[in-house]
Each structure stands twice: as C-alpha cells, then as structure tokens.
Amino acid sequence: MKQSNWGGQRIGAGRKRAAEPTVTVRVPVSSKEAIVKLVQQLKASPSVSFPAWLKPLQLVEQPTSQFIPCMSYSVRAGFPSPADDYIEKRIDLNEELIKHREATFFLRVRGHSMIEAGIDDGDELIVDRAITPEHNRIVVAAVDGELTVKRFYQRHGVVKLLAENPEYPDIEFKAGQEMVIWGVVIRIIKSV
C-alpha cells in the first residue's frame, strides 16, 4: 500500500499556542478598519490601562455623511421669534466636530475632578491626538500607565496636570514617573 504525503501531523504546522487564552471578537465589517487602527494606536502607545471612570467608546465608521439642518439664526434665551424658522444649510457633524479623523477618539468621563472646567461625570470627550498639547489646554494623559483627564500646566520647566475641583489633588511629577499626553480635548458632549 502506497503512503500519502497528504494529511497527518507536520512539525511546526498548526495554530501556535498563545501566552494566554484568546477569544474571538465579532465586529461589523463596516467597523473593522476603524477598530484595527485603534488597536494599532493602542499597541504603539505605552501600556495603558483604562480606569473605570474613563471608558473608551466604540468608534464606528460612517459610510456616508450625515447632514443635520442648521438654522440661520442663533437661539435666544428669551422669547422666540417666529421669523427664526428658516433653515439656512445642512451641516455634517463629522466635519464640524472632527478635524483629524484618523487621530480622533471619544472617551466617556467617570468622576468629578474636572467639574470647574465644565466636564462632569458621564460627559463624552472628543480627543484629538494630532494637536500638540499646550499650556492650559485640557488633555488626556497616561500617567504611570493609567489614563486621566486634566488641565496641562507647563511653565518654567515645571510640568503638572491640574484638577479642576479643589477636592482633588493636582498631579505633580516625581523622578521615575512616566507621563504621555494621549491627546487634547477639543469638545465636550453633554446629555441634558
């Protein structure tokens, strides 16, 4: 009987064992590219853990622009005018809110350390990683591997992250501590 070269075990063949158990995650095909890019960005950054109060939101690629009506007048806080019922144009929120699409992500805030800056528990932040952080901007930073949102202070060789609530301490850096600015907060989205 002739022996076949097909089938059977071959040295080095098959799936390689991972250092830890793995799982399969299913994502919509339309979101695959955005998720792969986000994972690549996370891998390129220092090891960062997301604390419970700063939860990353799912990024979803929109296949087409979504245009929303834009009124031609500002809204009044007093009595409305019947003449203000005219739509001037339609806007795309992606164009209005996001300047650097590939470098922008959303985070949901948990906690109260930034309430005096208008950032409350449950707010969503639009963060742009392509913007260079400057003194007094609100940033998302990884401090010793943990993300936080604070006001960036950089003056006379001193770098700090300032809380906007007197009940929370500022983060002043000591020797051996690591800080990486992840991005600059460009918008705050609130629920009313």
Backbone hydrogen bonds, N-H to C=O, Kabsch-Sander energy under -0.5 kcal/mol:
donor,donor_aa,acceptor,acceptor_aa,energy
13,A,10,R,-1.9
31,S,28,P,-1.6
32,K,28,P,-0.8
32,K,29,V,-0.9
35,I,31,S,-2.3
36,V,32,K,-2.8
37,K,33,E,-2.4
38,L,34,A,-2.2
39,V,35,I,-2.6
40,Q,36,V,-2.3
41,Q,37,K,-2.3
42,L,38,L,-2.4
43,K,39,V,-2.5
44,A,40,Q,-1.9
45,S,41,Q,-1.0
49,S,145,G,-3.9
54,L,51,P,-1.6
55,K,53,W,-0.5
55,K,108,R,-1.7
57,L,106,F,-1.6
67,F,65,S,-0.6
68,I,91,I,-3.6
70,C,89,K,-3.1
72,S,86,Y,-1.6
84,D,81,S,-1.8
85,D,82,P,-0.8
88,E,70,C,-1.7
88,E,86,Y,-0.5
89,K,70,C,-1.6
91,I,68,I,-3.3
93,L,66,Q,-0.8
93,L,91,I,-0.6
96,E,92,D,-2.1
97,L,93,L,-2.8
98,I,94,N,-1.9
99,K,97,L,-0.5
101,R,99,K,-0.6
103,A,100,H,-1.3
104,T,101,R,-1.0
105,F,127,V,-2.4
107,L,125,L,-2.0
108,R,55,K,-2.6
109,V,123,D,-3.0
110,R,53,W,-1.3
115,I,112,H,-1.2
116,E,164,E,-2.6
117,A,114,M,-1.5
118,G,115,I,-1.6
119,I,114,M,-2.0
120,D,118,G,-0.7
122,G,109,V,-2.9
123,D,120,D,-2.1
124,E,189,I,-2.6
125,L,107,L,-3.5
126,I,187,R,-2.5
127,V,105,F,-3.1
127,V,125,L,-0.6
128,D,184,V,-2.8
129,R,103,A,-3.1
129,R,127,V,-0.6
131,I,128,D,-0.7
136,N,152,F,-3.5
137,R,134,E,-2.0
139,V,150,K,-3.1
140,V,183,G,-2.6
141,A,139,V,-0.5
141,A,148,T,-2.8
142,A,180,V,-3.3
143,V,141,A,-0.7
143,V,146,E,-2.9
144,D,142,A,-0.6
144,D,178,E,-3.0
146,E,143,V,-1.5
147,L,49,S,-1.3
148,T,141,A,-2.2
150,K,139,V,-2.1
151,R,162,L,-2.6
152,F,137,R,-3.4
153,Y,160,K,-2.7
155,R,158,V,-1.9
158,V,155,R,-2.4
160,K,153,Y,-2.3
161,L,171,I,-2.1
162,L,151,R,-3.3
162,L,160,K,-0.5
164,E,113,S,-2.4
168,Y,165,N,-2.4
171,I,161,L,-3.3
172,E,170,D,-0.7
173,F,159,V,-0.9
177,Q,174,K,-2.0
180,V,142,A,-2.3
182,W,140,V,-2.6
182,W,180,V,-0.6
183,G,140,V,-1.5
184,V,128,D,-2.4
185,V,138,I,-2.7
186,I,126,I,-3.1
187,R,126,I,-1.3
189,I,124,E,-3.6
190,K,188,I,-0.5
